[in-house]
């Protein structure tokens, strides 16, 4: 009897352990849907699925295969992060990198950072015209690794890229490698811990990187820009995981970008342009005049690609900026010299750009310099100059997207606190 008394409790203990193990492995999590919704109430993924099927493509295999609800109850059988990442990848909702699972609780916390109602419409996002509500932006922000304090910046960026002057439809469907480049100005960025100095565009700072990634995920999921289906970029770009520049407010020898844009110096703002890529301008050993000549030669290279550019961004870090400032270079002087130091013989210019597709740009260039035997190129409508990064002489030229009219700026509405 003594042995039986020992065995029976042990038997029920084992059963209890099995039940506990099953409960631990199989549980339900509420996950928010990152996909955009069209004006007719359908999800962006549904017409994308039809496009994929018509093309005979098999991936992503679960595109458009999900319950048509903004919050989905998913039964887990193991690790939440692993299972949801695999599911989202099969549905085409990720950028190829692991994401933070957008649980209902995480999204609700992210919405709080917006200081707006969760169902407020922010913008209609090309190319499929999904409606970006505050909550949809928050879902993709969670996935990208943002914190709630990043939401006002991200909302401003979404508003800016959906402005007609930015031409998101063209940028998100082109065969070119263009991506949105976010420039953040004003004192608020540093207050919430964004990087303004060394490595400002690189790895390390979770805020800089997650904000850029979140904007791309909004375009990807809410707007429906999917590689090979609507986004036809033949090469793509590593910058598709996010491209953010934060103006350095420390020891800037020139007025900030806000001044150039007609904003008050202390305004918190986001400016976006479509970036075709970037060219490093390594100015070690050059004096101020040589630096200007070096930058000009890089711009001359752009002139042979096309005669007119709507926007070109020049990023100048600490050592170069102070060297130029000591030599008397203001931003206006830099712009003037950069745009007027590349004379191309008029006959050569017109012969090179005889293709009809460049007729408008060629005509405008020639009209600006009617009596000159040379043409100064490229013609740039908006040459932006930003002081950013740490010390060094490694500058950068970022040519803008061909379809844009100009860079677009929106104020950041940080909460009063």
VEXDREN-2710 file (C-alpha; in Angstrom, 1 decimal):
% VEXDREN-2710
k/r/px/py/pz
1/UNK/0.0/0.0/0.0
2/UNK/2.9/2.3/0.8
3/UNK/4.2/1.8/-2.8
4/UNK/0.7/2.6/-4.2
5/UNK/0.4/5.8/-2.2
6/UNK/3.7/7.0/-3.8
7/UNK/2.8/6.0/-7.3
8/UNK/-0.7/7.6/-7.6
9/UNK/0.4/11.2/-6.7
10/UNK/3.3/10.7/-9.1
11/UNK/0.9/9.7/-11.9
12/UNK/-1.2/12.8/-11.4
13/UNK/1.9/15.0/-11.2
14/UNK/3.0/13.6/-14.5
15/UNK/-0.3/14.4/-16.1
16/UNK/-0.2/17.9/-14.7
17/UNK/3.3/18.4/-16.2
18/UNK/2.1/17.3/-19.6
19/UNK/-0.8/19.7/-19.5
20/UNK/1.4/22.5/-18.4
21/UNK/3.9/21.8/-21.2
22/UNK/1.1/21.7/-23.8
23/UNK/-0.3/25.0/-22.4
24/UNK/3.2/26.6/-22.6
25/UNK/3.6/25.5/-26.2
26/UNK/0.2/26.3/-27.5
27/UNK/-1.2/29.8/-26.7
28/UNK/-3.0/32.6/-28.5
29/UNK/-1.5/36.0/-29.3
30/UNK/-3.3/39.0/-30.8
31/UNK/-1.2/40.4/-33.6
32/UNK/-2.0/43.6/-35.6
33/UNK/-2.1/43.5/-39.4
34/UNK/0.4/45.9/-41.2
35/UNK/-1.3/45.8/-44.6
36/UNK/-2.9/48.9/-46.0
37/UNK/-6.7/49.1/-46.7
38/UNK/-8.1/50.6/-49.8
39/UNK/-10.9/53.1/-50.0
40/UNK/-13.3/50.3/-50.9
41/UNK/-12.4/48.4/-47.7
42/UNK/-10.3/45.7/-49.4
43/UNK/-6.7/45.0/-48.2
44/UNK/-3.9/46.1/-50.5
45/UNK/-2.6/42.5/-50.6
46/UNK/-5.7/41.2/-52.4
47/UNK/-5.1/43.0/-55.7
48/UNK/-1.4/42.3/-55.3
49/UNK/-2.2/38.6/-55.1
50/UNK/-4.0/38.8/-58.4
51/UNK/-1.0/40.6/-59.9
52/UNK/1.3/37.9/-58.6
53/UNK/-0.9/35.1/-60.0
54/UNK/-1.1/36.8/-63.4
55/UNK/2.7/36.9/-63.5
56/UNK/3.0/33.2/-62.6
57/UNK/5.0/34.0/-59.5
58/UNK/4.9/31.7/-56.5
59/UNK/6.5/34.0/-53.9
60/UNK/5.5/35.2/-51.3
61/UNK/3.5/32.0/-51.0
62/UNK/0.9/33.4/-48.5
63/UNK/0.4/36.8/-50.1
64/UNK/-3.2/37.8/-49.6
65/UNK/-3.9/34.7/-47.5
66/UNK/-4.9/36.0/-44.1
67/UNK/-8.1/36.8/-42.1
68/UNK/-9.4/40.2/-43.3
69/UNK/-9.2/41.8/-39.9
70/UNK/-6.9/44.4/-38.4
71/UNK/-6.3/42.2/-35.3
72/UNK/-5.7/38.5/-35.8
73/UNK/-5.7/35.9/-33.1
74/UNK/-2.9/33.5/-33.9
75/UNK/-2.4/30.2/-32.1
76/UNK/1.3/29.7/-31.3
77/UNK/2.9/26.3/-30.9
78/UNK/6.4/27.5/-29.9
79/UNK/8.4/30.6/-29.8
80/UNK/6.3/33.7/-30.7
81/UNK/9.1/35.6/-32.5
82/UNK/10.1/32.7/-34.6
83/UNK/6.6/31.7/-35.7
84/UNK/5.3/35.2/-36.4
85/UNK/8.4/36.2/-38.3
86/UNK/8.1/33.1/-40.5
87/UNK/4.4/33.8/-41.1
88/UNK/4.9/37.5/-41.9
89/UNK/7.7/36.6/-44.3
90/UNK/5.5/34.1/-46.2
91/UNK/2.8/36.8/-46.4
92/UNK/5.3/39.3/-47.8
93/UNK/5.0/41.7/-44.9
94/UNK/8.7/42.0/-44.0
95/UNK/11.7/43.6/-45.6
96/UNK/13.7/40.4/-45.4
97/UNK/15.0/41.2/-41.9
98/UNK/13.6/40.0/-38.6
99/UNK/10.8/42.2/-37.2
100/UNK/9.4/43.0/-33.8
101/UNK/6.1/41.2/-33.5
102/UNK/3.3/43.9/-33.6
103/UNK/1.2/42.6/-30.7
104/UNK/-2.0/44.6/-29.8
105/UNK/-0.3/45.9/-26.7
106/UNK/2.8/47.1/-28.4
107/UNK/0.9/48.8/-31.1
108/UNK/-1.4/50.5/-28.5
109/UNK/1.7/51.8/-26.7
110/UNK/3.2/53.1/-30.0
111/UNK/0.0/54.9/-30.9
112/UNK/0.3/56.9/-27.6
113/UNK/3.5/58.5/-28.9
114/UNK/1.6/59.9/-31.9
115/UNK/-0.5/62.3/-29.7
116/UNK/-3.3/61.6/-32.2
117/UNK/-6.3/59.3/-32.5
118/UNK/-5.5/55.9/-33.7
119/UNK/-8.0/55.9/-36.6
120/UNK/-7.0/59.3/-37.9
121/UNK/-6.0/59.3/-41.5
122/UNK/-2.5/60.3/-42.2
123/UNK/-2.1/59.9/-45.9
124/UNK/-2.9/57.8/-48.9
125/UNK/0.2/55.8/-49.8
126/UNK/1.3/54.9/-53.4
127/UNK/1.6/52.8/-55.4
128/UNK/-1.6/50.9/-54.4
129/UNK/-3.2/53.8/-52.5
130/UNK/-3.5/52.1/-49.2
131/UNK/-4.8/54.4/-46.4
132/UNK/-2.2/55.1/-43.7
133/UNK/-4.0/55.6/-40.4
134/UNK/-2.1/56.4/-37.3
135/UNK/-2.6/52.9/-36.2
136/UNK/-1.3/51.4/-39.4
137/UNK/1.8/53.5/-39.2
138/UNK/2.2/52.4/-35.6
139/UNK/2.0/48.7/-36.6
140/UNK/4.9/49.1/-39.0
141/UNK/6.8/51.3/-36.5
142/UNK/6.7/48.5/-34.0
143/UNK/7.9/46.0/-36.6
144/UNK/10.8/48.3/-37.5
145/UNK/11.9/48.6/-33.8
146/UNK/10.7/52.2/-33.2
147/UNK/9.9/53.7/-29.8
148/UNK/6.7/55.7/-29.2
149/UNK/8.7/59.0/-29.2
150/UNK/9.7/58.3/-32.8
151/UNK/6.1/58.4/-34.0
152/UNK/5.8/62.2/-34.6
153/UNK/8.8/62.1/-36.8
154/UNK/7.5/59.1/-38.7
155/UNK/4.1/60.6/-39.2
156/UNK/5.7/63.8/-40.6
157/UNK/7.8/61.7/-43.0
158/UNK/4.7/59.7/-44.2
159/UNK/2.9/63.0/-44.8
160/UNK/5.9/64.4/-46.7
161/UNK/6.5/61.4/-49.1
162/UNK/2.9/61.3/-50.1
163/UNK/3.0/65.0/-51.2
164/UNK/2.6/65.2/-55.0
165/UNK/5.9/67.1/-55.3
166/UNK/7.7/64.0/-54.0
167/UNK/6.3/61.6/-56.6
168/UNK/6.0/58.5/-54.5
169/UNK/4.2/56.6/-57.2
170/UNK/7.1/57.0/-59.6
171/UNK/9.7/56.3/-56.9
172/UNK/8.0/53.2/-55.6
173/UNK/7.6/51.6/-59.0
174/UNK/10.7/52.6/-60.9
175/UNK/13.4/50.4/-62.3
176/UNK/15.9/52.7/-60.6
177/UNK/17.3/52.2/-57.1
178/UNK/15.8/55.4/-55.7
179/UNK/14.7/55.4/-52.0
180/UNK/13.3/58.1/-49.6
181/UNK/16.0/60.0/-47.8
182/UNK/14.8/61.6/-44.5
183/UNK/16.5/64.7/-43.2
184/UNK/15.6/65.6/-39.6
185/UNK/16.2/69.2/-38.3
186/UNK/15.5/71.0/-35.1
187/UNK/16.3/70.5/-31.4
188/UNK/13.8/67.7/-30.8
189/UNK/15.8/65.0/-32.5
190/UNK/18.7/65.2/-30.1
191/UNK/16.4/65.4/-27.1
192/UNK/15.0/62.0/-27.9
193/UNK/18.4/60.5/-28.5
194/UNK/18.9/60.5/-32.3
195/UNK/22.5/60.5/-33.5
196/UNK/23.7/63.7/-35.2
197/UNK/27.5/63.2/-35.2
198/UNK/29.7/60.2/-36.0
199/UNK/28.0/57.6/-38.1
200/UNK/24.8/59.6/-38.4
201/UNK/23.8/57.6/-41.5
202/UNK/25.2/54.3/-40.4
203/UNK/24.7/51.5/-37.9
204/UNK/24.5/51.9/-34.2
205/UNK/21.7/54.3/-33.3
206/UNK/18.3/52.5/-33.0
207/UNK/16.3/55.7/-33.5
208/UNK/18.0/56.8/-36.8
209/UNK/17.8/53.3/-38.2
210/UNK/14.3/52.3/-37.1
211/UNK/12.7/55.5/-38.3
212/UNK/14.1/55.0/-41.8
213/UNK/13.1/51.4/-41.8
214/UNK/9.6/52.1/-40.6
215/UNK/9.0/54.6/-43.4
216/UNK/10.1/51.9/-45.9
217/UNK/7.8/49.3/-44.3
218/UNK/4.8/51.8/-44.5
219/UNK/5.5/52.2/-48.2
220/UNK/6.0/48.4/-48.5
221/UNK/2.9/47.2/-46.5
222/UNK/0.4/50.1/-46.5
223/UNK/1.3/51.4/-50.0
224/UNK/1.9/48.0/-51.5
225/UNK/5.3/48.6/-53.1
226/UNK/6.5/45.0/-53.4
227/UNK/9.7/43.9/-55.2
228/UNK/9.0/42.3/-58.5
229/UNK/5.3/43.0/-58.4
230/UNK/4.9/46.8/-58.2
231/UNK/8.4/47.9/-57.3
232/UNK/10.4/47.1/-60.4
233/UNK/13.8/48.3/-59.3
234/UNK/16.2/46.1/-61.3
235/UNK/18.9/46.2/-58.6
236/UNK/17.3/47.5/-55.5
237/UNK/19.4/49.3/-52.9
238/UNK/20.8/48.6/-49.5
239/UNK/19.3/52.0/-48.5
240/UNK/15.9/50.4/-48.8
241/UNK/16.3/49.4/-45.1
242/UNK/16.3/53.1/-44.3
243/UNK/18.1/56.3/-45.0
244/UNK/18.1/59.0/-42.3
245/UNK/20.3/62.1/-41.9
246/UNK/19.9/64.2/-38.7
247/UNK/21.4/67.8/-38.9
248/UNK/24.1/68.3/-36.3
249/UNK/23.1/71.3/-34.1
250/UNK/26.5/71.5/-32.4
251/UNK/29.1/74.0/-33.7
252/UNK/27.3/74.4/-37.0
253/UNK/29.2/77.2/-38.8
254/UNK/26.2/78.1/-41.0
255/UNK/22.5/78.7/-40.4
256/UNK/20.6/75.4/-40.3
257/UNK/18.7/73.8/-43.1
258/UNK/15.6/75.3/-41.5
259/UNK/16.8/78.8/-42.5
260/UNK/17.2/77.7/-46.1
261/UNK/13.7/76.3/-46.1
262/UNK/12.2/79.5/-44.7
263/UNK/11.5/77.9/-41.3
264/UNK/12.2/79.3/-37.8
265/UNK/15.6/78.0/-36.5
266/UNK/14.0/76.0/-33.6
267/UNK/11.4/74.3/-35.8
268/UNK/11.4/70.5/-35.6
269/UNK/10.9/69.3/-39.2
270/UNK/11.3/66.4/-41.6
271/UNK/12.5/67.0/-45.2
272/UNK/12.3/64.1/-47.6
273/UNK/13.8/63.7/-51.1
274/UNK/14.1/60.6/-53.3
275/UNK/17.8/59.6/-53.2
276/UNK/19.1/58.0/-56.4
277/UNK/22.3/56.9/-54.5
278/UNK/25.2/58.8/-53.1
279/UNK/28.7/59.7/-54.0
280/UNK/31.5/60.1/-51.5
281/UNK/33.6/63.2/-51.9
282/UNK/36.8/62.5/-50.0
283/UNK/38.5/65.8/-49.5
284/UNK/41.6/65.0/-47.4
285/UNK/44.5/67.2/-48.3
286/UNK/42.6/69.8/-50.3
287/UNK/42.3/73.5/-49.4
288/UNK/38.9/75.2/-49.5
289/UNK/39.2/76.0/-53.1
290/UNK/40.2/72.5/-53.9
291/UNK/37.3/71.1/-52.0
292/UNK/35.0/73.1/-54.0
293/UNK/36.6/72.0/-57.3
294/UNK/36.4/68.4/-56.2
295/UNK/32.7/68.7/-55.4
296/UNK/32.1/70.4/-58.7
297/UNK/33.8/67.6/-60.6
298/UNK/31.4/65.1/-58.9
299/UNK/28.5/67.3/-60.0
300/UNK/29.9/67.4/-63.5
301/UNK/29.5/63.6/-63.6
302/UNK/25.8/64.0/-62.9
303/UNK/25.5/66.4/-65.8
304/UNK/26.4/63.7/-68.2
305/UNK/23.6/61.5/-66.9
306/UNK/21.0/64.1/-67.4
307/UNK/21.1/67.9/-67.8
308/UNK/18.6/68.9/-65.1
309/UNK/18.1/67.7/-61.5
310/UNK/15.2/68.9/-59.4
311/UNK/17.2/68.3/-56.1
312/UNK/20.7/67.5/-55.1
313/UNK/21.8/67.2/-51.5
314/UNK/25.3/68.0/-50.3
315/UNK/26.1/66.6/-46.8
316/UNK/29.2/68.3/-45.2
317/UNK/30.7/67.1/-42.0
318/UNK/32.7/69.0/-39.3
319/UNK/36.2/69.5/-40.7
320/UNK/35.2/70.4/-44.2
321/UNK/32.5/72.7/-43.0
322/UNK/34.8/74.7/-40.7
323/UNK/37.5/74.8/-43.3
324/UNK/35.1/76.3/-45.9
325/UNK/33.6/78.7/-43.4
326/UNK/37.1/80.0/-42.4
327/UNK/37.8/80.6/-46.0
328/UNK/34.6/82.8/-46.3
329/UNK/32.3/80.2/-47.9
330/UNK/28.6/80.7/-47.0
331/UNK/26.0/78.3/-48.1
332/UNK/24.9/80.7/-50.9
333/UNK/28.5/81.0/-52.1
334/UNK/28.9/77.3/-52.1
335/UNK/25.7/76.9/-54.2
336/UNK/26.8/79.6/-56.7
337/UNK/30.3/78.2/-57.2
338/UNK/29.2/74.6/-57.5
339/UNK/26.6/75.4/-60.1
340/UNK/28.8/77.7/-62.1
341/UNK/32.1/76.0/-62.3
342/UNK/31.4/73.3/-64.9
343/UNK/31.5/74.9/-68.3
344/UNK/30.5/72.5/-71.1
345/UNK/30.9/73.7/-74.7
346/UNK/27.4/74.6/-76.0
347/UNK/27.8/72.4/-79.1
348/UNK/29.0/69.4/-77.1
349/UNK/26.1/69.9/-74.6
350/UNK/23.4/70.0/-77.3
351/UNK/24.9/67.1/-79.2
352/UNK/25.2/64.9/-76.1
353/UNK/21.6/65.6/-75.1
354/UNK/20.1/65.3/-78.6
355/UNK/17.7/62.6/-77.3
356/UNK/14.2/63.9/-77.3
357/UNK/13.6/62.6/-73.7
358/UNK/15.9/65.4/-72.4
359/UNK/14.5/68.2/-74.6
360/UNK/12.8/70.0/-71.7
361/UNK/15.9/70.0/-69.5
362/UNK/18.2/71.0/-72.4
363/UNK/15.8/73.8/-73.5
364/UNK/15.7/75.2/-69.9
365/UNK/19.5/75.0/-69.5
366/UNK/20.1/76.8/-72.7
367/UNK/17.5/79.5/-71.9
368/UNK/19.2/80.3/-68.6
369/UNK/22.5/81.0/-70.4
370/UNK/21.3/82.3/-73.8
371/UNK/24.4/84.2/-74.9
372/UNK/27.1/82.0/-73.4
373/UNK/29.3/79.7/-75.6
374/UNK/29.3/77.2/-72.8
375/UNK/26.6/75.7/-70.6
376/UNK/27.0/75.3/-66.9
377/UNK/25.7/71.9/-65.9
378/UNK/24.0/70.2/-64.3
379/UNK/21.2/72.6/-63.8
380/UNK/19.9/72.0/-60.3
381/UNK/16.7/73.6/-59.1
382/UNK/17.2/73.0/-55.4
383/UNK/20.7/72.5/-54.0
384/UNK/20.4/71.6/-50.3
385/UNK/23.3/71.8/-47.9
386/UNK/23.2/70.0/-44.6
387/UNK/25.8/70.0/-41.8
388/UNK/25.8/66.5/-40.3
389/UNK/28.1/63.8/-38.9
390/UNK/31.4/63.9/-36.9
391/UNK/34.8/65.3/-37.7
392/UNK/36.4/64.5/-41.0
393/UNK/36.7/65.5/-44.6
394/UNK/34.4/62.8/-46.0
395/UNK/31.5/64.6/-47.7
396/UNK/28.6/63.2/-49.6
397/UNK/26.6/64.2/-52.7
398/UNK/23.1/62.7/-53.0
399/UNK/21.3/63.2/-56.3
400/UNK/17.6/63.3/-56.1
401/UNK/14.8/61.3/-57.8
402/UNK/14.2/62.3/-61.4
403/UNK/10.4/62.4/-61.0
404/UNK/10.2/64.8/-58.0
405/UNK/9.6/68.5/-58.3
406/UNK/11.5/69.3/-55.1
407/UNK/12.2/68.0/-51.6
408/UNK/9.2/68.2/-49.3
409/UNK/9.2/69.4/-45.7
410/UNK/6.6/68.8/-43.0
411/UNK/6.7/70.0/-39.3
412/UNK/7.2/67.4/-36.5
413/UNK/4.4/67.7/-33.9
414/UNK/6.1/66.5/-30.8
415/UNK/3.9/66.3/-27.7
416/UNK/4.1/69.4/-25.5
417/UNK/5.8/67.4/-22.7
END
